[in-house]
Amino acid sequence: MFGRLTFPQLLFASILGIAGGIYIYQPIFEQYSRDQKELKEKLKLAQDSEEKKN
């Protein structure tokens, strides 16, 4: 199978596949990033309120 493809064609197909995967999964990565930021903010607020109580 690989004998019929030249190296530049194989390289181009690989780059295209990686770029397509990143494009498709980008919303999932962004949602994960937003969720992590929200969790950090909630944790910080909880720690701040706990420190004020003490």
Stockholm file with secondary structure:
# STOCKHOLM 1.0

chainA/1-54         MFGRLTFPQLLFASILGIAGGIYIYQPIFEQYSRDQKELKEKLKLAQDSEEKKN
#=GR chainA/1-54 SS CGGGSCHHHHHHHHHHHHHHHHHHHHHHHHHHHHHHHHHHHHHHHHHHHHHHHC
#=GC SS_cons        CGGGSCHHHHHHHHHHHHHHHHHHHHHHHHHHHHHHHHHHHHHHHHHHHHHHHC
//
